[in-house]
Amino acid sequence: MENLPKKIRSKKLNTRVDLTAMVSISFLLIIFFMVVGELSKPKTIEVSLPDRDQGCGGGPIACYRGERFYTVLLGDNNKIITYDGLYTPIKKNNYNKNEFRANLRFTNKRILEYSTAIGKPNRGAIVFIKPSEKSTYGDLVDIIEEMRLANIEAYTIVNEFTPEEEKLLASN
């Protein structure tokens, strides 16, 4: 029995599972779902509505007083027409961009003073920017920049024109 071959025993290997990659993936998934959850929340903005007339029987727009409204019409060849009010142009002005900035600041200051006088401070102008088909994208960007420079917080871009506004743009 001496010549019999020795029984070879196999080495027992440590069976250790490396979980480093699993932990990394878990953290990446947690971060991903946190970011997606935060981005999918609905975003809200504060809407500054004009004052409503008390006891108004008209439609929703007819119930708003127009003393805070300021409309800017953009025409061709850098033409800017502005007016105060809601329905019809009370005052028509043709401006170049430097005159427009001064008038916009003056109008906003006047509306802020009016709002403070009636007991509703910090309620400035609500500006409707109406670019026509003939106006350029650069004109619109310039007007939005003027809103920022004049500290106008409430403005909107509207693409619907009343017949009176179309006549104003067609004149001159």
MODELLER restraints for C-alpha pairs under 7 A, 6 or more apart:
rsr = mdl.restraints
at = mdl.atoms
rsr.add(forms.Gaussian(group=physical.xy_distance, feature=features.Distance(at['CA:48:A'], at['CA:154:A']), mean=6.61, stdev=0.5))
rsr.add(forms.Gaussian(group=physical.xy_distance, feature=features.Distance(at['CA:50:A'], at['CA:64:A']), mean=6.34, stdev=0.5))
rsr.add(forms.Gaussian(group=physical.xy_distance, feature=features.Distance(at['CA:50:A'], at['CA:68:A']), mean=6.79, stdev=0.5))
rsr.add(forms.Gaussian(group=physical.xy_distance, feature=features.Distance(at['CA:51:A'], at['CA:64:A']), mean=5.99, stdev=0.5))
rsr.add(forms.Gaussian(group=physical.xy_distance, feature=features.Distance(at['CA:51:A'], at['CA:65:A']), mean=6.20, stdev=0.5))
rsr.add(forms.Gaussian(group=physical.xy_distance, feature=features.Distance(at['CA:52:A'], at['CA:63:A']), mean=5.46, stdev=0.5))
rsr.add(forms.Gaussian(group=physical.xy_distance, feature=features.Distance(at['CA:52:A'], at['CA:64:A']), mean=4.53, stdev=0.5))
rsr.add(forms.Gaussian(group=physical.xy_distance, feature=features.Distance(at['CA:52:A'], at['CA:65:A']), mean=6.08, stdev=0.5))
rsr.add(forms.Gaussian(group=physical.xy_distance, feature=features.Distance(at['CA:53:A'], at['CA:63:A']), mean=5.42, stdev=0.5))
rsr.add(forms.Gaussian(group=physical.xy_distance, feature=features.Distance(at['CA:53:A'], at['CA:64:A']), mean=5.97, stdev=0.5))
rsr.add(forms.Gaussian(group=physical.xy_distance, feature=features.Distance(at['CA:53:A'], at['CA:65:A']), mean=6.29, stdev=0.5))
rsr.add(forms.Gaussian(group=physical.xy_distance, feature=features.Distance(at['CA:56:A'], at['CA:63:A']), mean=5.41, stdev=0.5))
rsr.add(forms.Gaussian(group=physical.xy_distance, feature=features.Distance(at['CA:66:A'], at['CA:85:A']), mean=4.64, stdev=0.5))
rsr.add(forms.Gaussian(group=physical.xy_distance, feature=features.Distance(at['CA:66:A'], at['CA:86:A']), mean=4.68, stdev=0.5))
rsr.add(forms.Gaussian(group=physical.xy_distance, feature=features.Distance(at['CA:67:A'], at['CA:85:A']), mean=5.72, stdev=0.5))
rsr.add(forms.Gaussian(group=physical.xy_distance, feature=features.Distance(at['CA:68:A'], at['CA:111:A']), mean=6.19, stdev=0.5))
rsr.add(forms.Gaussian(group=physical.xy_distance, feature=features.Distance(at['CA:68:A'], at['CA:124:A']), mean=6.86, stdev=0.5))
rsr.add(forms.Gaussian(group=physical.xy_distance, feature=features.Distance(at['CA:68:A'], at['CA:125:A']), mean=4.91, stdev=0.5))
rsr.add(forms.Gaussian(group=physical.xy_distance, feature=features.Distance(at['CA:68:A'], at['CA:126:A']), mean=5.73, stdev=0.5))
rsr.add(forms.Gaussian(group=physical.xy_distance, feature=features.Distance(at['CA:69:A'], at['CA:84:A']), mean=5.97, stdev=0.5))
rsr.add(forms.Gaussian(group=physical.xy_distance, feature=features.Distance(at['CA:69:A'], at['CA:85:A']), mean=5.26, stdev=0.5))
rsr.add(forms.Gaussian(group=physical.xy_distance, feature=features.Distance(at['CA:69:A'], at['CA:86:A']), mean=6.20, stdev=0.5))
rsr.add(forms.Gaussian(group=physical.xy_distance, feature=features.Distance(at['CA:69:A'], at['CA:125:A']), mean=5.97, stdev=0.5))
rsr.add(forms.Gaussian(group=physical.xy_distance, feature=features.Distance(at['CA:69:A'], at['CA:126:A']), mean=4.94, stdev=0.5))
rsr.add(forms.Gaussian(group=physical.xy_distance, feature=features.Distance(at['CA:69:A'], at['CA:127:A']), mean=5.92, stdev=0.5))
rsr.add(forms.Gaussian(group=physical.xy_distance, feature=features.Distance(at['CA:70:A'], at['CA:83:A']), mean=5.96, stdev=0.5))
rsr.add(forms.Gaussian(group=physical.xy_distance, feature=features.Distance(at['CA:70:A'], at['CA:84:A']), mean=4.64, stdev=0.5))
rsr.add(forms.Gaussian(group=physical.xy_distance, feature=features.Distance(at['CA:70:A'], at['CA:85:A']), mean=6.22, stdev=0.5))
rsr.add(forms.Gaussian(group=physical.xy_distance, feature=features.Distance(at['CA:70:A'], at['CA:125:A']), mean=6.58, stdev=0.5))
rsr.add(forms.Gaussian(group=physical.xy_distance, feature=features.Distance(at['CA:70:A'], at['CA:126:A']), mean=6.10, stdev=0.5))
rsr.add(forms.Gaussian(group=physical.xy_distance, feature=features.Distance(at['CA:70:A'], at['CA:127:A']), mean=4.75, stdev=0.5))
rsr.add(forms.Gaussian(group=physical.xy_distance, feature=features.Distance(at['CA:70:A'], at['CA:128:A']), mean=6.27, stdev=0.5))
rsr.add(forms.Gaussian(group=physical.xy_distance, feature=features.Distance(at['CA:71:A'], at['CA:82:A']), mean=5.47, stdev=0.5))
rsr.add(forms.Gaussian(group=physical.xy_distance, feature=features.Distance(at['CA:71:A'], at['CA:83:A']), mean=5.43, stdev=0.5))
rsr.add(forms.Gaussian(group=physical.xy_distance, feature=features.Distance(at['CA:71:A'], at['CA:84:A']), mean=6.33, stdev=0.5))
rsr.add(forms.Gaussian(group=physical.xy_distance, feature=features.Distance(at['CA:71:A'], at['CA:127:A']), mean=5.59, stdev=0.5))
rsr.add(forms.Gaussian(group=physical.xy_distance, feature=features.Distance(at['CA:71:A'], at['CA:128:A']), mean=4.66, stdev=0.5))
rsr.add(forms.Gaussian(group=physical.xy_distance, feature=features.Distance(at['CA:71:A'], at['CA:129:A']), mean=6.10, stdev=0.5))
rsr.add(forms.Gaussian(group=physical.xy_distance, feature=features.Distance(at['CA:72:A'], at['CA:80:A']), mean=6.76, stdev=0.5))
rsr.add(forms.Gaussian(group=physical.xy_distance, feature=features.Distance(at['CA:72:A'], at['CA:81:A']), mean=5.82, stdev=0.5))
rsr.add(forms.Gaussian(group=physical.xy_distance, feature=features.Distance(at['CA:72:A'], at['CA:82:A']), mean=4.54, stdev=0.5))
rsr.add(forms.Gaussian(group=physical.xy_distance, feature=features.Distance(at['CA:72:A'], at['CA:83:A']), mean=6.92, stdev=0.5))
rsr.add(forms.Gaussian(group=physical.xy_distance, feature=features.Distance(at['CA:72:A'], at['CA:128:A']), mean=6.07, stdev=0.5))
rsr.add(forms.Gaussian(group=physical.xy_distance, feature=features.Distance(at['CA:72:A'], at['CA:129:A']), mean=4.87, stdev=0.5))
rsr.add(forms.Gaussian(group=physical.xy_distance, feature=features.Distance(at['CA:72:A'], at['CA:130:A']), mean=6.00, stdev=0.5))
rsr.add(forms.Gaussian(group=physical.xy_distance, feature=features.Distance(at['CA:73:A'], at['CA:80:A']), mean=5.77, stdev=0.5))
rsr.add(forms.Gaussian(group=physical.xy_distance, feature=features.Distance(at['CA:73:A'], at['CA:81:A']), mean=5.00, stdev=0.5))
rsr.add(forms.Gaussian(group=physical.xy_distance, feature=features.Distance(at['CA:73:A'], at['CA:82:A']), mean=6.10, stdev=0.5))
rsr.add(forms.Gaussian(group=physical.xy_distance, feature=features.Distance(at['CA:73:A'], at['CA:129:A']), mean=6.25, stdev=0.5))
rsr.add(forms.Gaussian(group=physical.xy_distance, feature=features.Distance(at['CA:73:A'], at['CA:130:A']), mean=4.87, stdev=0.5))
rsr.add(forms.Gaussian(group=physical.xy_distance, feature=features.Distance(at['CA:73:A'], at['CA:131:A']), mean=5.93, stdev=0.5))
rsr.add(forms.Gaussian(group=physical.xy_distance, feature=features.Distance(at['CA:74:A'], at['CA:80:A']), mean=4.99, stdev=0.5))
rsr.add(forms.Gaussian(group=physical.xy_distance, feature=features.Distance(at['CA:74:A'], at['CA:81:A']), mean=6.61, stdev=0.5))
rsr.add(forms.Gaussian(group=physical.xy_distance, feature=features.Distance(at['CA:74:A'], at['CA:130:A']), mean=6.13, stdev=0.5))
rsr.add(forms.Gaussian(group=physical.xy_distance, feature=features.Distance(at['CA:74:A'], at['CA:131:A']), mean=4.58, stdev=0.5))
rsr.add(forms.Gaussian(group=physical.xy_distance, feature=features.Distance(at['CA:74:A'], at['CA:132:A']), mean=5.78, stdev=0.5))
rsr.add(forms.Gaussian(group=physical.xy_distance, feature=features.Distance(at['CA:74:A'], at['CA:135:A']), mean=5.84, stdev=0.5))
rsr.add(forms.Gaussian(group=physical.xy_distance, feature=features.Distance(at['CA:75:A'], at['CA:131:A']), mean=6.75, stdev=0.5))
rsr.add(forms.Gaussian(group=physical.xy_distance, feature=features.Distance(at['CA:75:A'], at['CA:132:A']), mean=5.63, stdev=0.5))
rsr.add(forms.Gaussian(group=physical.xy_distance, feature=features.Distance(at['CA:75:A'], at['CA:134:A']), mean=5.96, stdev=0.5))
rsr.add(forms.Gaussian(group=physical.xy_distance, feature=features.Distance(at['CA:75:A'], at['CA:135:A']), mean=4.93, stdev=0.5))
rsr.add(forms.Gaussian(group=physical.xy_distance, feature=features.Distance(at['CA:75:A'], at['CA:169:A']), mean=6.17, stdev=0.5))
rsr.add(forms.Gaussian(group=physical.xy_distance, feature=features.Distance(at['CA:76:A'], at['CA:134:A']), mean=4.90, stdev=0.5))
rsr.add(forms.Gaussian(group=physical.xy_distance, feature=features.Distance(at['CA:76:A'], at['CA:135:A']), mean=4.68, stdev=0.5))
rsr.add(forms.Gaussian(group=physical.xy_distance, feature=features.Distance(at['CA:78:A'], at['CA:139:A']), mean=6.65, stdev=0.5))
rsr.add(forms.Gaussian(group=physical.xy_distance, feature=features.Distance(at['CA:79:A'], at['CA:94:A']), mean=6.90, stdev=0.5))
rsr.add(forms.Gaussian(group=physical.xy_distance, feature=features.Distance(at['CA:80:A'], at['CA:94:A']), mean=5.59, stdev=0.5))
rsr.add(forms.Gaussian(group=physical.xy_distance, feature=features.Distance(at['CA:80:A'], at['CA:95:A']), mean=5.54, stdev=0.5))
rsr.add(forms.Gaussian(group=physical.xy_distance, feature=features.Distance(at['CA:80:A'], at['CA:96:A']), mean=6.91, stdev=0.5))
rsr.add(forms.Gaussian(group=physical.xy_distance, feature=features.Distance(at['CA:81:A'], at['CA:92:A']), mean=6.41, stdev=0.5))
rsr.add(forms.Gaussian(group=physical.xy_distance, feature=features.Distance(at['CA:81:A'], at['CA:93:A']), mean=5.32, stdev=0.5))
rsr.add(forms.Gaussian(group=physical.xy_distance, feature=features.Distance(at['CA:81:A'], at['CA:94:A']), mean=4.92, stdev=0.5))
rsr.add(forms.Gaussian(group=physical.xy_distance, feature=features.Distance(at['CA:81:A'], at['CA:95:A']), mean=6.77, stdev=0.5))
rsr.add(forms.Gaussian(group=physical.xy_distance, feature=features.Distance(at['CA:82:A'], at['CA:92:A']), mean=5.80, stdev=0.5))
rsr.add(forms.Gaussian(group=physical.xy_distance, feature=features.Distance(at['CA:82:A'], at['CA:93:A']), mean=5.49, stdev=0.5))
rsr.add(forms.Gaussian(group=physical.xy_distance, feature=features.Distance(at['CA:83:A'], at['CA:89:A']), mean=5.41, stdev=0.5))
rsr.add(forms.Gaussian(group=physical.xy_distance, feature=features.Distance(at['CA:83:A'], at['CA:90:A']), mean=6.17, stdev=0.5))
rsr.add(forms.Gaussian(group=physical.xy_distance, feature=features.Distance(at['CA:83:A'], at['CA:91:A']), mean=5.06, stdev=0.5))
rsr.add(forms.Gaussian(group=physical.xy_distance, feature=features.Distance(at['CA:83:A'], at['CA:92:A']), mean=5.29, stdev=0.5))
rsr.add(forms.Gaussian(group=physical.xy_distance, feature=features.Distance(at['CA:83:A'], at['CA:93:A']), mean=6.92, stdev=0.5))
rsr.add(forms.Gaussian(group=physical.xy_distance, feature=features.Distance(at['CA:84:A'], at['CA:90:A']), mean=6.07, stdev=0.5))
rsr.add(forms.Gaussian(group=physical.xy_distance, feature=features.Distance(at['CA:84:A'], at['CA:91:A']), mean=6.44, stdev=0.5))
rsr.add(forms.Gaussian(group=physical.xy_distance, feature=features.Distance(at['CA:88:A'], at['CA:164:A']), mean=6.86, stdev=0.5))
rsr.add(forms.Gaussian(group=physical.xy_distance, feature=features.Distance(at['CA:101:A'], at['CA:146:A']), mean=6.41, stdev=0.5))
rsr.add(forms.Gaussian(group=physical.xy_distance, feature=features.Distance(at['CA:104:A'], at['CA:150:A']), mean=6.78, stdev=0.5))
rsr.add(forms.Gaussian(group=physical.xy_distance, feature=features.Distance(at['CA:105:A'], at['CA:150:A']), mean=5.40, stdev=0.5))
rsr.add(forms.Gaussian(group=physical.xy_distance, feature=features.Distance(at['CA:108:A'], at['CA:124:A']), mean=5.72, stdev=0.5))
rsr.add(forms.Gaussian(group=physical.xy_distance, feature=features.Distance(at['CA:108:A'], at['CA:125:A']), mean=5.32, stdev=0.5))
rsr.add(forms.Gaussian(group=physical.xy_distance, feature=features.Distance(at['CA:111:A'], at['CA:124:A']), mean=5.55, stdev=0.5))
rsr.add(forms.Gaussian(group=physical.xy_distance, feature=features.Distance(at['CA:111:A'], at['CA:125:A']), mean=6.01, stdev=0.5))
rsr.add(forms.Gaussian(group=physical.xy_distance, feature=features.Distance(at['CA:112:A'], at['CA:121:A']), mean=6.85, stdev=0.5))
rsr.add(forms.Gaussian(group=physical.xy_distance, feature=features.Distance(at['CA:112:A'], at['CA:122:A']), mean=6.09, stdev=0.5))
rsr.add(forms.Gaussian(group=physical.xy_distance, feature=features.Distance(at['CA:112:A'], at['CA:123:A']), mean=5.84, stdev=0.5))
rsr.add(forms.Gaussian(group=physical.xy_distance, feature=features.Distance(at['CA:112:A'], at['CA:124:A']), mean=4.83, stdev=0.5))
rsr.add(forms.Gaussian(group=physical.xy_distance, feature=features.Distance(at['CA:115:A'], at['CA:121:A']), mean=5.32, stdev=0.5))
rsr.add(forms.Gaussian(group=physical.xy_distance, feature=features.Distance(at['CA:115:A'], at['CA:123:A']), mean=5.92, stdev=0.5))
rsr.add(forms.Gaussian(group=physical.xy_distance, feature=features.Distance(at['CA:125:A'], at['CA:152:A']), mean=6.70, stdev=0.5))
rsr.add(forms.Gaussian(group=physical.xy_distance, feature=features.Distance(at['CA:125:A'], at['CA:154:A']), mean=6.82, stdev=0.5))
rsr.add(forms.Gaussian(group=physical.xy_distance, feature=features.Distance(at['CA:126:A'], at['CA:154:A']), mean=4.99, stdev=0.5))
rsr.add(forms.Gaussian(group=physical.xy_distance, feature=features.Distance(at['CA:126:A'], at['CA:155:A']), mean=5.48, stdev=0.5))
rsr.add(forms.Gaussian(group=physical.xy_distance, feature=features.Distance(at['CA:127:A'], at['CA:154:A']), mean=6.42, stdev=0.5))
rsr.add(forms.Gaussian(group=physical.xy_distance, feature=features.Distance(at['CA:127:A'], at['CA:155:A']), mean=4.45, stdev=0.5))
rsr.add(forms.Gaussian(group=physical.xy_distance, feature=features.Distance(at['CA:127:A'], at['CA:156:A']), mean=6.44, stdev=0.5))
rsr.add(forms.Gaussian(group=physical.xy_distance, feature=features.Distance(at['CA:128:A'], at['CA:155:A']), mean=5.79, stdev=0.5))
rsr.add(forms.Gaussian(group=physical.xy_distance, feature=features.Distance(at['CA:128:A'], at['CA:156:A']), mean=5.24, stdev=0.5))
rsr.add(forms.Gaussian(group=physical.xy_distance, feature=features.Distance(at['CA:128:A'], at['CA:157:A']), mean=6.01, stdev=0.5))
rsr.add(forms.Gaussian(group=physical.xy_distance, feature=features.Distance(at['CA:128:A'], at['CA:158:A']), mean=6.53, stdev=0.5))
rsr.add(forms.Gaussian(group=physical.xy_distance, feature=features.Distance(at['CA:129:A'], at['CA:156:A']), mean=6.01, stdev=0.5))
rsr.add(forms.Gaussian(group=physical.xy_distance, feature=features.Distance(at['CA:129:A'], at['CA:157:A']), mean=4.71, stdev=0.5))
rsr.add(forms.Gaussian(group=physical.xy_distance, feature=features.Distance(at['CA:129:A'], at['CA:158:A']), mean=6.01, stdev=0.5))
rsr.add(forms.Gaussian(group=physical.xy_distance, feature=features.Distance(at['CA:130:A'], at['CA:157:A']), mean=5.89, stdev=0.5))
rsr.add(forms.Gaussian(group=physical.xy_distance, feature=features.Distance(at['CA:130:A'], at['CA:158:A']), mean=5.04, stdev=0.5))
rsr.add(forms.Gaussian(group=physical.xy_distance, feature=features.Distance(at['CA:130:A'], at['CA:159:A']), mean=5.61, stdev=0.5))
rsr.add(forms.Gaussian(group=physical.xy_distance, feature=features.Distance(at['CA:131:A'], at['CA:140:A']), mean=6.85, stdev=0.5))
rsr.add(forms.Gaussian(group=physical.xy_distance, feature=features.Distance(at['CA:131:A'], at['CA:159:A']), mean=6.52, stdev=0.5))
